[in-house]
Amino acid sequence: MSEKFTVSLRLNEKENTLIRNFAEIKGISISEFLRESALNEIKEALDVLEYEEALEKYVKKPKTYTSAELKEKLGLI
């Protein structure tokens, strides 16, 4: 079983109420809501970074494929 860690978070009353109510609406615990939110934020940031790297690579060496070329390259036709 993996080790569990505890993180403390300081909120004002409005933030606390908003988070608690939203988690309740979603039918999940506050802990689960905050964990999902944090991990989704990280995933989104990594997706943006990956996009920026791909764009930079494309700008340096632009190459596009038609849908037929791509299907052939992927062995779909």
N, C-alpha and C positions, 0 to 999 in steps of 0.2 A: 504494500500500500504506500502511496506517495505521501511525503511529508506535507503538512498543511501549515500555512503561515497566516498571521493576523495582521491586518493593516488598519490603522486608526485614521479617521477622517473627521475633520472639524467642519461643521456646517452651521449656518445661522438657522433660525427657526423656519423661515420661508423655504430655504433649500431643503431642509430636513422633511418638511411636509410635502413638498413637491416630489421628492424622490420616493418617499414612502408611499404616497398615493399612486404614483406612476407604476411602481413595482406591484402594488396590489392590483391595479387595473390589468396588468400583464399576467397576473396570477403566479408571480415568482417572488422569491425572497429578495430583500434589499441587497443581500450579499451577491446573489446570482445576477441581479440587474446591474449592479456596479461592475462586477467581473465582466459580464457580456459587453457593457458599454466601453470599458477600458480596452478590452481585447479588440473590439470592432474599430475603435479609434486608431489603435496601432496598425491593424490590418489595412485600414484606409490610407494611413500615412505611407505604409510600405508599397501599396498599390500606386500611389502618386509617384514615389521615388522610382519604382520600376518603369512607369510610363515615361518619366523624364529621361531615364537612361536609354530607353528604347528610342525616344524621339531624337536624342542627341546622336545616337548611332545612325539613325535614318538620315539625319541632316548631313552627316559626314559622308555617307554612302547610300544615297537614295535608290532603292530597288523596290519595285512593286510587281505584283503578279496578278494576272487575270484570274477569275474564278476557275476557269478550265486548267490553267497552269498550276494553280494551287491544288486542285483536286488530283491532278496527275502526280504532283510532287508528293502528296500524302498517300498516294496509292489508292485513291478512291474511284478511279476510272481505269 
